[in-house]
Amino acid sequence: MIIYNVTVNIENDVKEEWLNWMKTVHVPDVMRTGYFIENMICKVLVNEEQGTTYSVQYTCDNIKDYEEYKQLHAPRLQQEVATKYGSKLVAFRTLLEIV
């Protein structure tokens, strides 16, 4: 099993809007691609100087599924986030294997 983890630091003035949008629009769009079997949004429990940090995790069966998602869908979905929130957030992605 593979976890595709997206860690996001979002500015506090838009964090509630962003979280709602993630739950109602973006995460459902990612799940509709058919490559992931479950997802989870976690708040990172650290005191940040600026913004709030979240970990958005998507689980897929294997690396092949992730690679196909990355090639066929990720650019469009990531662009939607960038267009909507621009400089209000910083994100980095990590790929994890459940052992």
Sequence and secondary structure as in RCSB ss.txt:
>XXXX:A:sequence
MIIYNVTVNIENDVKEEWLNWMKTVHVPDVMRTGYFIENMICKVLVNEEQGTTYSVQYTCDNIKDYEEYKQLHAP
RLQQEVATKYGSKLVAFRTLLEIV
>XXXX:A:secstr
 EEEEEEEEE GGGHHHHHHHIIIIIHHHHHHTS  SEEEEEE  S  SSSEEEEEEEEES HHHHHHHHHHTHH
HHHHHHHHHHGGGEEEEEEEEE  
